[in-house]
Amino acid sequence: MGLNVVVYRKREHLQLGPDEEHATLIPETGEVYFEDPKLDRKYLHKREAVAHRLGNIALISTLREEAACLIGSGSFVVRKILYSGTHSGDAIPLHELDELSAELNSISETGQSSPIMQEFVSALQQLIQAAKDEGNPIAFE
């Protein structure tokens, strides 16, 4: 068990050609999928703009404790990302990315974060940029 996070490519960026008519969009995440397993496999690795495994349950707990010490237990990062190591199905919508980005900058600016926290911050910064580029939320799997 662990926490995986992804930003899906915008449907228009997938260049589906004649397969477009068979594509289904999940509006909450921006994920495009196909009922036909052959088509689904064809686009399996093309659908993700950026994906990261943030960690297993124990690592997420460690990151939560560190983030709470650095920026507070009521912070966006703790409440929306690190509150559980297994919250698949959640998403961070585009309108919340600025708040997330500001908190990640605060973590970086403390100069007291562990290497693991620095990796976490870097992964989320990549996801934020991809979300803005693709126009899709950050989704947890």
C-alpha positions as CSV (number, residue, x, y, z in Angstrom):
1,M,0.0,0.0,0.0
2,G,1.1,3.5,-0.7
3,L,0.3,6.8,-2.3
4,N,0.6,7.4,-6.0
5,V,-0.2,10.6,-7.7
6,V,-0.6,11.6,-11.3
7,V,-1.5,14.4,-13.7
8,Y,-3.2,13.1,-16.9
9,R,-2.5,14.6,-20.3
10,K,-5.2,16.8,-21.6
11,R,-7.4,14.8,-24.1
12,E,-6.4,17.1,-26.9
13,H,-2.7,16.4,-26.2
14,L,-3.1,12.7,-26.7
15,Q,-3.6,12.9,-30.5
16,L,-6.0,10.0,-30.6
17,G,-6.9,10.3,-34.3
18,P,-9.6,7.8,-35.2
19,D,-9.6,6.3,-31.7
20,E,-11.0,9.6,-30.4
21,E,-14.6,8.4,-30.8
22,H,-13.9,5.5,-28.5
23,A,-12.3,7.5,-25.7
24,T,-14.1,8.3,-22.4
25,L,-13.1,11.2,-20.2
26,I,-13.3,11.2,-16.4
27,P,-13.9,14.9,-15.7
28,E,-12.8,14.8,-12.1
29,T,-9.3,13.7,-13.0
30,G,-8.9,14.4,-16.7
31,E,-8.1,10.7,-17.3
32,V,-9.0,9.3,-20.7
33,Y,-9.7,5.6,-21.0
34,F,-11.1,3.1,-23.4
35,E,-13.6,0.3,-22.8
36,D,-11.8,-1.7,-25.4
37,P,-8.8,-3.4,-23.7
38,K,-6.7,-3.3,-26.8
39,L,-7.1,0.5,-27.2
40,D,-6.7,1.0,-23.5
41,R,-3.3,-0.8,-23.6
42,K,-2.3,1.2,-26.7
43,Y,-2.5,4.5,-24.8
44,L,-1.7,3.2,-21.3
45,H,1.7,5.0,-21.0
46,K,0.8,8.0,-23.1
47,R,-2.1,9.2,-20.8
48,E,0.1,10.4,-17.9
49,A,1.9,13.7,-18.1
50,V,3.7,13.2,-14.8
51,A,3.3,10.4,-12.2
52,H,5.1,9.8,-8.9
53,R,4.9,7.4,-6.0
54,L,5.0,9.6,-2.9
55,G,5.7,6.6,-0.7
56,N,4.3,3.8,1.4
57,I,2.1,4.3,4.4
58,A,5.1,4.6,6.8
59,L,6.9,7.1,4.6
60,I,3.7,9.2,4.3
61,S,3.4,9.2,8.1
62,T,7.0,10.4,8.4
63,L,6.4,13.1,5.9
64,R,3.2,14.2,7.6
65,E,5.0,14.5,11.0
66,E,7.8,16.6,9.4
67,A,5.4,18.8,7.4
68,A,3.4,19.4,10.6
69,C,6.6,20.6,12.4
70,L,7.7,22.7,9.5
71,I,4.4,24.4,8.4
72,G,1.8,23.3,10.9
73,S,-0.7,20.4,11.2
74,G,-3.5,22.5,9.7
75,S,-1.6,23.1,6.5
76,F,-2.9,22.3,3.1
77,V,-0.1,19.8,2.6
78,V,-1.0,17.9,5.7
79,R,-4.8,18.1,5.3
80,K,-5.1,17.3,1.6
81,I,-2.0,15.2,0.8
82,L,-0.3,13.6,3.8
83,Y,-3.4,12.9,5.9
84,S,-3.3,9.3,4.8
85,G,-1.0,7.0,2.9
86,T,-3.8,5.4,0.9
87,H,-6.3,8.1,-0.2
88,S,-6.8,7.1,-3.8
89,G,-9.6,8.7,-5.7
90,D,-8.9,12.2,-4.3
91,A,-7.8,15.1,-6.5
92,I,-6.4,18.6,-6.0
93,P,-8.3,20.9,-8.4
94,L,-6.5,23.6,-10.4
95,H,-7.9,26.4,-8.2
96,E,-6.0,25.0,-5.2
97,L,-2.6,24.8,-6.8
98,D,-1.5,28.3,-5.8
99,E,-2.1,27.5,-2.1
100,L,-0.2,24.2,-2.5
101,S,2.7,25.9,-4.3
102,A,3.0,28.5,-1.6
103,E,3.2,25.9,1.2
104,L,5.8,23.9,-0.8
105,N,7.9,27.1,-1.1
106,S,7.5,27.6,2.7
107,I,8.9,24.1,3.3
108,S,11.8,24.8,1.0
109,E,12.6,28.1,2.5
110,T,12.9,26.7,6.0
111,G,16.2,25.2,5.1
112,Q,15.4,22.5,7.7
113,S,13.7,19.8,5.6
114,S,15.0,16.3,5.2
115,P,16.2,14.9,1.9
116,I,13.0,12.8,1.8
117,M,10.9,15.9,2.3
118,Q,12.9,17.7,-0.4
119,E,12.1,14.8,-2.9
120,F,8.5,15.1,-1.9
121,V,8.5,18.9,-2.5
122,S,10.2,18.4,-5.9
123,A,7.7,15.7,-7.0
124,L,4.8,18.0,-6.1
125,Q,6.3,21.0,-7.9
126,Q,6.6,18.8,-11.0
127,L,3.0,17.8,-10.6
128,I,1.8,21.4,-10.2
129,Q,3.6,22.4,-13.3
130,A,2.1,19.5,-15.3
131,A,-1.4,20.3,-13.9
132,K,-1.1,23.9,-15.1
133,D,0.3,22.8,-18.5
134,E,-2.4,20.1,-19.0
135,G,-5.3,21.9,-17.4
136,N,-6.0,18.8,-15.3
137,P,-6.0,18.3,-11.5
138,I,-3.5,16.3,-9.5
139,A,-5.1,12.9,-8.9
140,F,-4.3,10.3,-6.3
141,E,-4.3,6.7,-7.2
